């Protein structure tokens, strides 16, 4: 479960390079270890749920995005929007390439990333909130899951 807000970014959602201290061999004395600052990809909620879904294909996985319209959804999703188009079996029709995600999910940085059939993404939004990013109507049939997003003027609800 994740909550979008105006400061939420693609890096928060997918993952980002973060500084970490790692124990490495000392440059002068190889038998001694020392801590060095290195950068490592730290997965976000999107990458974590895909990894779980692929690791447990018989388990239904659900990613809930709350307050979708409070964040800048196109910027947060980026190329991930392409993955929402699904084949009849539920897998993404199209793949994307992101070495960091692929390495975490598949252990192969050259593999194309696709949403597995056992992963469902559900988003909620508050259409009465005036302090949100404008969203167009998006109706997307994703396998057996239908996500319907709308702005205030298209809302079927009072």
Beta strands, then each sheet from edge to edge (+ up, - down):
strand 1: 2-3
strand 2: 15-25
strand 3: 33-43
strand 4: 61-66
strand 5: 119-123
strand 6: 138-142
strand 7: 145-149
sheet 1: 1+ 4+ 5+
sheet 2: 2+ 3-
sheet 3: 6+ 7-
end
